[in-house]
Amino acid sequence: MSGTPGRLPRTDGVGRATRYVLLAGIACSVALMAVGLVLALVSGDGLPRGVVPLADVPRGLAEPDAAAYLSLGLVALIATPFLRVAGALTAFARQGDRRYVAVTAIVLAVMCLSVALGRV
């Protein structure tokens, strides 16, 4: 590893963009879950025992319901790698790198197929 000691090596645009997507996704997820935990503690009902269906999350956020915030935090955490791969796919397409576009598209397709098969 070259470069100045104590400093991370420079990354290309794709690596930098995907790093920011991962950091933003994790930060959003942690923030939502923290709000959910605080709401659960303040309400005195304890932690929720289940997740809120995605269609009911907007209503739960408006109420505010701890389970809705925790559920949305989990959705954000799960969606983060998908957004990272989709962002990398877009970046590779903009660069005209067909080989990486193909590989990244296959990875994204396998991820989506995994989610679809997990629902069955």
Buried (B, 14 or more C-beta within 10 A) or exposed (E): EEEEEEEEEEEEEBEEBBEEBBEBBEEBBEEBBEBBBEBBEEEEEEEBEEBBEEEBBEEBBEEBBBBBBBBBBBBBBEBBBBBBBBBBBBBBBEEEBEEBBEBBBEBBEEBEEEEEEEEE
